[in-house]
Amino acid sequence: MSIEITVLENEAFKAKLATAMQSGSPPDIFQSWGGGVLKQYADAGLIQDLTPALAENGWGDSFNAGPLSLYAVGGKNYGVPWNAGMVGFWYNKDLFAKAGIDAPPATWAELLDDVGKLKAAGITPIAIGEKDKWPGAFWWEYLATRVGGQAAFESAFNRTGKFTDPAFVEAGAKLKELVDLQPFQTGSLGAGYGDQQVVMANGQAAMELMGQWAPGANRSVAENVDAYNASLGWFPFPMVEGGAGSPTDALGGGDGFAVGKNAPPAAIDFVRFLTSVENQTAMAKAGFAVPPVIKGAEAGIDDPLIKELTLTLAKAQYYQLYYDQYMPPAVGAAVNDATQEIFAGTASPEQVAQTIEDSAAFELQP
Amino acid sequence: MAQPSTRAITSAAARRPPIRWGKVATIAGFLLPAAIIYMGLVLLPVAQAVYYSFFRWNGLGPMSNFNGLANYARAFSDRVFVGALSHNLILVVMSLAFQLPLSLGLALLIREIRWGRALFRTIFFLPFVLSEVVTGVVWTFIYRPQGGLINALLKLVAPGMPETALLADPKTVLYALFVVITWKFFGYHMILYIAGLQNIPHEIEEAAAIDGCSRLQALRYITIPLLGSTIRLSIYLSVLGSLQFFDLIWVMTTGGPVSASDTMATYLYKYGFQRFQLGYGSAIAVCLFLICFGFSLVYQRFVMRRDYE
């Protein structure tokens, strides 16, 4: 048995997988974030139902329930996770100290305050690769989660509510407050996530809102990895005063595997092998599967920040998958496109909400 | 009255040689492979795209959701698509107004110089040899606000100047891209013009000079008119290229920020493939095809026809 592995960068991977899927020849095993994209493949019969395999020998029960649920479509599991994390703030402790900030912000107002302090100290407060759009969409989605909570998103998604409901407009308005402070590095609208990594890894900005993979990604482009590690800190997205969402609600997602329709049974065995508690612990220790998704594998985590992130995620009552993964690709892309307009200042929070609602009304079946 | 035309027909029939079927079979045999490839890879996909464009279809599974012309109506009511179309037109106009005159000017200059002609020709042609992706990546670095070449130069000239990010500003991005497009393609048009200039007999320009033409007059009344067929071809290629622009823009900006540099082709890719709306994407492809095809027909019929006769 030989396994041929193709490694692709994020955007290239999405493009290549979409083409392979549209031509009806899915790979045997492929990376998936679950959610709406996976649902489209499942609906088209391009991937295998793993529910029977999960029922065997307690494989399904070995997973943490939250991450596994991201790969469920209509009660069946079409994939399994191998890591799951959350988006939060990765910040440079030295730069925060230099600006006279002693504790990470706990509220949105404090965050805006700190941005002001950093700017006053001549430090670029935030790095963002907004050309890729999803890094900016994280901000809007997190604000909507804090302002509206689980109820706002679920009703908009079920079509009992709308994406023009007050929570989403307010999320845009809050984000606009931040954008108006001009906290980003010069040229952020033309910079990709790769540029964001370079800026953060080399201490040219004080913080970024990014998922659990950020430290690993940044280390790969840091000129001085030790300096990066020494200054690195993490804090969760601050609460929004008066918001309906709980401050522990988490926006995130993880990586997982789905199995193509033509794959031999050995493909499922291989995925089962990758997600055994021994291998998950080993991968967590090596920094791949962080945070891990198999019960007991968190013992493998050494990194205190990742441990903190994992514990924060474990406390989350509500785990929101990134909108662009949870919803069908067209609505996800509309969220990403529309929120970029807030960063560019070309649309009001109301217009942004309306654009997303138009796409949702067209794509989401009630 | 009927007599002349009857005579014409009989004489034409009399002149027509008998059909030699063996020869026809040979010709058909040689044409067949090319014809099959052309039909299978060009005509059939065009027909398929037209068919898909009447459906709401995500590219996966069967097409069951016929929605008539709704995809076309949606395209022309979407400000992003109309924007993309207008960006293509802006690129066409700018290419004709700046890129081609620049190429022509350089071709004329190169003809005048006494030594180093081949050297300059090669230098100017070099960018065209680079792949569009390499060009895009290199120019992305040049435009980078943090330490890119342009900002470094600006800092030398005017220290303390704030960093500029031309690709990150919706107002400047299209023009910044146009600079790259011009850099990439002027050499190609220049080579066309140089080839055209070589076909103009020297005697004509000499005769004009002897008759007392100034150099400007010779250029205006002799050289440029004689270069007409090359200029018409170069305009044709430039317009079609500008209408279909994709690679370079995709690499440098992916059509952003906020769709300010989207072209019809990047829009088509985003909607057809990234958003899984293959029916809608096909409708966009059909629009792009009709625009290019329509331009081609009209231009060939009214402008380039004289070059073939």
Chai-1 contact restraints between the chains, C-beta under 6 A:
chainA,res_idxA,chainB,res_idxB,connection_type,confidence,min_distance_angstrom,max_distance_angstrom,comment,restraint_id
A,A18,B,F273,contact,1.0,0.0,6.0,A-B,restraint_1
A,Q22,B,G59,contact,1.0,0.0,6.0,A-B,restraint_2
A,A44,B,L60,contact,1.0,0.0,6.0,A-B,restraint_3
A,A44,B,G61,contact,1.0,0.0,6.0,A-B,restraint_4
A,K131,B,G256,contact,1.0,0.0,6.0,A-B,restraint_5
A,T186,B,P145,contact,1.0,0.0,6.0,A-B,restraint_6
A,T186,B,E163,contact,1.0,0.0,6.0,A-B,restraint_7
A,T186,B,A165,contact,1.0,0.0,6.0,A-B,restraint_8
A,G187,B,P145,contact,1.0,0.0,6.0,A-B,restraint_9
A,G187,B,A165,contact,1.0,0.0,6.0,A-B,restraint_10
A,G187,B,A168,contact,1.0,0.0,6.0,A-B,restraint_11
A,L189,B,A168,contact,1.0,0.0,6.0,A-B,restraint_12
A,L189,B,P257,contact,1.0,0.0,6.0,A-B,restraint_13
A,G190,B,A165,contact,1.0,0.0,6.0,A-B,restraint_14
A,G190,B,L167,contact,1.0,0.0,6.0,A-B,restraint_15
A,G190,B,A168,contact,1.0,0.0,6.0,A-B,restraint_16
A,P329,B,R275,contact,1.0,0.0,6.0,A-B,restraint_17
A,P329,B,F276,contact,1.0,0.0,6.0,A-B,restraint_18
A,A330,B,R275,contact,1.0,0.0,6.0,A-B,restraint_19
A,A330,B,Q277,contact,1.0,0.0,6.0,A-B,restraint_20
A,A333,B,R275,contact,1.0,0.0,6.0,A-B,restraint_21
A,Q340,B,V258,contact,1.0,0.0,6.0,A-B,restraint_22
A,E341,B,V258,contact,1.0,0.0,6.0,A-B,restraint_23
A,A344,B,P170,contact,1.0,0.0,6.0,A-B,restraint_24
A,A344,B,P257,contact,1.0,0.0,6.0,A-B,restraint_25
A,A344,B,V258,contact,1.0,0.0,6.0,A-B,restraint_26
A,T346,B,V258,contact,1.0,0.0,6.0,A-B,restraint_27
